[in-house]
Every structure is written in C-alpha cells, then in structure tokens.
Amino acid sequence: MITNWLTLPEALSRVILLPMSNISLTSSTNSGGAGVAVAAAPVADGDVAAVREFNRFYTSVLGLLREGLLDTPYSLTEARIIFELARQDEAEVAEIRRWLDLDAGYLSRILARFEADGLVRKSRSPGDGRRQVIGLTQAGRAVFGRLDELSSDQIRGLLAPIPAGRRSRLTAAMAGIREILADRPGGGTVVLRPPAPGDLGWVVQRNGTLYAAEYGWDETYEALVARIVADYAARADRAGEAAWIAEAGGERAGCVFCMRKSEQTAQLRLLLVEPSARGMGIGERLVAECLAFARRAGYREIVLWTNDVLHAARRIYQRAGFELAGSQPHRSFGHDLVGQDWRLALS
C-alpha cells in the first residue's frame, strides 16, 4: 500500500538523475568486437581493492543498503523501475528487463506487488498480444514524483557544503569514471544529456550525412535541419523546450528535440540514432524522454512529422503510442515522398 510518506508535488518537473544502462557491470567483458585486439594488462590487487573501497564508501554515503531507499518503502531496484516507467506512458516488460538487466522472475514479482499496490497497470501490446505492457497509474506517478524530489534533495544536501570549485572537481571525476567504464570492452552504458557546445553542429552534420547515405536525400534536407536547430538555439526563452544527446560508450549516438508548436502542443523533432548504436533501444529512450518532458511541461498533446520510408522510426513512434493523423505526397529532398503527421494525446 502507499504509505504516508507520499505527497504529490505540484509539478513533476525535476530531472531524473539515475543513470541508464542495459548491460550489467557484472557481465563478461570478454566479448568480441571489430577493430584491433589489444592485450589487457593484468589487474593489480590494489586496483581491485581501491574500486571495492570506493563502492563501499559511496553506497554508504547515499544509504543505498538501507531497507528502504531514501526512507521510503521501495528498494533501489524498485525505485529504479519506477523511474524508468516514469519516462514514458507505457513500456513492454521485455524492454524493462533489457534496460535494467533484471531476472525475469524477479521483475515479475516486483511488478505484481506494484500492481497490487495500485502503482502500475498491465495490458497487452496492441501490436502483439503475446507481449505485456506496463504503465504507471496516477498513484504510481505520484510515487515517482516524491522519489524524484527526495533524490534531488539528497544530492543537493550532499553537494551544498562543498565549495563550488571542489564540486566541479567532483562532477568531473564522476564523468571520467562513467566515460572510462563505458569505453571498456562490453561496456553498454547509455547516457542522455542536454546539448553541450559543438553538439548542435553535430546534429546538423549527422542528419545531412546519414540521410544522404541511407536514403539519397540531397542538401535541402540538411538545410531544413539547420533551420530547425538554428531556431531552437536562437530562442532566449526555451521554457517548454528541450533537447537530448544520447551517448553510448562515451560517443554521441543519437538525438531528439522537444519543441513548442503551440501553448497546448509540443512537437518531437530530429530523432536520430547512429547506425553503430542501433538495436540498443536508444531511439525508444530518446522518444520516452521527450514524452516525459512534454507531460511535465504541461502540454496536452505532442505531434511529429515524418516520411513513410523511415520504417524504423515509425515503429518507435507506434510503440510509444503515436497514431497516424494524416498523410500527404510531396516532392522534397530530391525525392517523391509521402509525409505523415502523427499525434499522441498526453492528458
């Protein structure tokens, strides 16, 4: 049951701080890969001891071994599932397992308890009745809001006594740890972050390059992307707008933009996933993050425009709940295409 620690915040607008990974740190690192093989140096006992000591220290600082995370009724794993479900309206159970690398039976027991407590709803995938779909109820979103608030407050309290210069050293060290571990053989960490200097130029360049290579589109498509990105960058007030860069293995792997179309309507734009990163669920994560942001920003619906030849992107939109609202033949980017308008109600 939902206990009395829960209060529903006025707006669920905080950034989700938990990292995302679809490969366990305990997975084998002996997997093959393209490129020149490099012999790894033996791992010194002192290095092993140092990492284990840091793990014990940091888990103690955050209180991760307590019976309930952040003095709530939920364990770290349970809270993580709630955080992932809050990123989107619904998710297939198989996707949750892949994202969090959880045992099927363990995840099933957690979801059954969440359902009994009224935190989640279960249904069958409209595209495949064999697949089970899970979504947070209103009570579940209230739990997420409180967990998110408590998590942010905890980290803010941890950082507050530290001088600004030392905070920068701390966050830089954390970024270094993440980058090194993501680059290891078998590393599978995926990080979504706001654009940094140079990222917007990369969005334009990669869209132009990939769509030319994969669909033969001419430079007018790159010009369209450049205008969209320039409009986003030029606005001084970006309330209700956001963009994300996906990183895999420390390298840019994709992007998406959530932009304001009207007071009530958001627009998903420029979803892209690098060919080398496809199959990792990055496109689904980017769309889910965009939808979660649009809901927190108070939009009533979100729309997008795409073309029927972009089959993989259309499947992602359909799984996220978008419905085709209309289509229109057009001549653009050097080709005869069929444009499609897709729409999703958010409330």
N, C-alpha and C positions, 0 to 999 in steps of 0.2 A: 504494500500500500504506500501511497505518497505520504511521507511523514511531515511533521510541522516545521521542518527546516526550510520548506519550499515557500517562496513568494515569487509571483510572476513579475518580472521587471516591466517597466513601461515600454521599452523598446529593446528588441534583441539585436542590437547593432554593433556588438563588440566583435573584434577579430578573433577567430578561432586560432589558438596558439599551439595546439597539439600538432606534432609533425605527422606526415603521412608516409607510409611505407607499405609496399605489398610483398616484401621479402624479409623474412626474419633474419635478425643478426646472427642467429644460430645456424642458418643454412650453410651448406657446404660451399666453400669458396674455390673448389677445385673444378669449376665448370669451364668448358672450353669456350673459345671466342676467337673472333677474327683478329689478325694482327700478329706481330712478332712475339713469341713467348719469352718472358723474362723470368729468370730463376729468382725465386724469392729467398731473401736471406733468412737464416734460422731466427725464430723469435726468441729473444732473450727472456729468461725468467723474470728479470727486473721489469721489463716492459709489461709482461702479463700481470705482475703484482701491482704496478702503477695503475693500469686500467681498472683492475678489480677494486683497488682502493678508492679511485675516483667514483666508480659506480656506487660503492657503499656510502661515500660521503654525500653524493648528490641525491640519492634516493632518501637519505636521512634528512637532508635539508628540505626536500619537498614533502616529506612524510608519506611517501608512496607505499610504505609497507604497513601503514595503519589499516585497521579493519575496513574503514570507510574513507574514500578519497575526499579530502577537504572537509572532513567531519560530516559527510553525507552518507546515506545508506548504500552508496554504489562503490564498487571496487574500481581500480584503474581500468581494467578491461571493459567493465560495464560502461563506465563513463566514456571511454573511447568509442564504443559502439554508438552511444547516444550522440556524440559529437559528429561522427560520420553520417548518421542518419539525418542530422540537422542541416547538412549541406545540401540536401535535395528533398524533393517531395516524397519520393519512394526509391527503393533500391532492391534489386534482386538479392536473395540470400547468398547466392553464389558469388556475387560481386563483393559483398561484405566480407565473406571468407577470404577472397583473394586480396582485398585491400589490407586486411589486418592479419592475414596468415594464421587463422584460427582453426582449431579442430572442429569438424562439422558437428559432432555431438555436443561439445562444449558450447558452441554458438547456439545450437538449437535449444539447450536448456536455459541459456540466458534470455533468448527471445521469448520462450514460453513464459518465463517469470515476468518479463516486461509486459506481455500481453495480459497476463492475469492481473497485473497492477494497473492496467489501462493506459500504458505508456506507448504502445505500438498497436497498429492494426495490420492484419495479414490479408492478402488477396492473391489471386492468380494472375500471372502476367497475361495481358491481353494478346500478346504476340505468341505466347507458348504456354498453354495451360499446365504444362508439367513444372513450370518454374514458379516459385513462391516469391511474392513481393512484400516488402515490409516498409511501413511508413510511420512516422511519429504522429500520435494524436495531439490534440491541443494540450492535454496534460503532459505528454512527452516533451513538447516544445517548451513548456513552462519549466520542466526539469532541466532541459538543455540551457535555457536562459540563466537559471540560477547557477548551474555548474560553470558556465562560461564566465559569469560575473565573479564567482569565487576564485576561479583560476586566475583571472586578470588581477584581482585584488591581491592574491597571494604573491604573484610575481612582482607587482608594483611595491608591495611591502618588502619583498626581498631586495629590490634594487634601490629603494628610497634612501637608505643610509649610506649608499656607496657614492662617492664623488663622481661627477659626470665623466671625467677623464678615465677613471677606472671602470666605469660602466661600459665605455666604448671598448676598452681592452677586453672586458668580459665577453661582450657580444661578438667581437671579432674572433676571439678564441673559440667560441661556440660555432661560429660559421666555419672556421678552419677544421674543427672536428667533423662537422657534417660533410664538408667537401671531401676530406680525405677518406672517410668511411664510404661515401657514395661512389668514389672512384675505385674502390677495391674490386678485384675480380668477383663477380657475382653480386656486386652492390646493386640494390634496386630502389634506393630512396628517391621519392618524387616530392619535390617541394613546389608549392605555389606561392609566388611573392609578387608585390607590386613592381611595376617597371622601374628600372634604375637607368641612369644616364647611358645612352647607347642602345637601349632595348627597343625604343620606338623605331629607330632606323633599321634595326634588325627585323622588326615586324614587316616593314615595307619591303625590304630586300628579300626576305624568305618567301613572302607571298608571291612576289614577282617571279622569283626563280622557280619555286615549286610548281606553280600553276602553268608556267610556260613548259616545264619539263614533263608534267603529268597530263596536261590537257591541251597543250599547244596554244594557250591564251597569249595574246600579244601585250604590248606595253601599256595599252589602255587600262588593263586590269590593275597593273602596278600603280598607274596614275590615280585610279579610284581609291586604292588602299592608302596612298599617300595623302589624299584629301581627307579621308576619314581620320587617319592618325593625326594630321595637322589640326583638324577641327577639335579633336579631343585635347591635344596638347595646348591649344591656344586659349581654351576657356579658363579664366581665372577662378571661377566658382564651379567646382566639379561635384557639388552636392548631388547625390543620386547617381553618380557615375563612378566606374572603377575599371581597372584592367589588371590582368594577371599574366605573369610569365611562369610557365612550368619549367622546372629544371629536373633533369634526370642525370645522375652521375656527375653533377656539377656543371652540366652543359645545358644551354637553352634547348627545350624540347617542344615547346608549344606556347600558344597564347589565346586569349579571348578578351573581348571588351563588353562591358555592360554600359550602354549609353542611354540618355534620356531622349525619348521620342516625343512625349507629351507629359503633362503632370501625372497622368494615371498610367502611362505605358512606357515600359523600358524596351530597349532593343538590344538583342545579342548580336555582336558583330565580330568578324575576323577570327573565327575559330580556326586554328591551325595546329597540326601535330606533325613534327618531323618524321619522315619515313623510318628513321632508325629507332624511333621511340613508339611506333605504333604497336598495338597489341598489349600495351601495359595499362590500359584503362585511363590514359591521360586525358583523352577527349571527353570522356564521361565525367571526370573530376573537374575539368575546367567548366563544363556546362553546369554541373551541380553547384559549383562555387558561384557562378553567375546568377543562378536562380535563387540561391540562398541570400545573396546580396540584394537582389531585386525585391525579395519579400521583406527583408529588414528595412529597406529604403521606403517601403510603403506603396509600391506600385501595385496596381490591380491586375495587370496583365503584362506579358512580355511577348514580343514579336521578333521575327527574323526573316530575312530574305536570303534564299539560296537558289541553286540551279539543280535540275533533276539529274544531271550527270554526276553530282557529288554524292554517290551512293553511301559511302561510309559515314559522312556527316549526317545525312538524312536519317540513317539508322540510330545514330546517337540522339538526335532530336526526338525521334519517335519514342525511344525508350525513356527519355526524360519526361514524356507526356505531351509534347507539342502535337498539334493537329493541323493538317493541311487546310488552309483557308482559301486558297485560290492559286491559279497558275496562269501564266501568260507567255506565249512565244515572243522572243525578242532576238535581235541581232546585236551582240556585244562581244568585245574582246576578240574579234576576228572570227566568230563562230555563230551559227544559228543555235540558240539555246532555248530552254523552257525555264523561265523563272518561277519560283514558288514562294508564296507567303505562308509562313507557319505562325501559329498563335498558341499561347498557353495561359489560361486563367490562373492567377496567383492567389485569389481570395474567393 
